[in-house]
Amino acid sequence: MTSWQIVRLLAGAFILLSLALGIPGSPLFMSQWWLAFTAFVGANLLQSGFTKWCMLENILRKLGARPGC
């Protein structure tokens, strides 16, 4: 997998997990503060779309992930 694929996989997993932990109707509900994490991930995706820079992607490349297009 390339670094951009890993970033998108992790972002999707973090969003789904934080929604499961932050929505009161969920069986995994812990606190609505988990929705702040959802907003944080979304804001980072938005920022990386405009700037074409993602810190997680840089970290993954330093850990040996292949660069993606």
C-alpha positions in Angstrom: 0.0 0.0 0.0 1.1 3.5 -0.7 1.3 6.3 2.0 -1.8 8.1 0.6 -3.8 4.9 0.8 -2.8 4.3 4.4 -3.7 7.9 5.3 -7.2 7.5 3.8 -7.7 4.1 5.4 -6.7 5.4 8.8 -8.8 8.6 8.4 -11.9 6.6 7.5 -11.3 4.2 10.4 -10.8 7.1 12.9 -13.9 8.8 11.7 -16.1 5.7 12.0 -14.6 4.8 15.4 -15.1 8.3 16.8 -18.6 8.5 15.5 -19.4 5.1 17.2 -17.9 6.4 20.5 -19.6 9.9 20.2 -23.1 9.4 19.1 -25.5 8.7 22.0 -27.5 6.0 20.1 -24.5 3.9 19.6 -23.9 0.8 21.7 -20.2 1.9 22.0 -21.1 5.4 23.2 -18.7 6.9 25.7 -18.9 10.7 25.4 -20.0 13.3 22.9 -16.5 14.8 23.1 -15.4 12.0 20.6 -17.2 14.1 17.9 -14.5 16.7 18.4 -12.0 14.0 17.1 -14.2 13.5 14.1 -14.1 17.2 13.4 -10.3 17.2 13.8 -9.8 14.4 11.3 -12.2 16.1 8.9 -10.4 19.5 9.2 -7.0 17.8 8.6 -8.4 16.1 5.4 -9.8 19.5 4.2 -6.5 21.2 5.0 -4.5 18.5 3.1 -6.8 18.9 0.1 -6.0 22.6 -0.2 -2.3 22.6 0.7 -1.3 19.1 -0.7 0.6 18.5 2.6 -0.3 15.8 5.2 1.8 15.3 8.3 0.7 11.6 8.7 1.8 10.9 5.1 5.2 12.4 5.9 5.5 10.2 9.0 4.5 7.1 7.1 7.1 7.8 4.4 9.8 8.1 7.1 8.6 4.7 8.5 9.1 3.1 5.1 5.7 3.4 3.3 5.9 3.9 -0.5 5.1 7.3 -1.7 1.8 7.5 -3.5 0.5 9.6 -6.4 
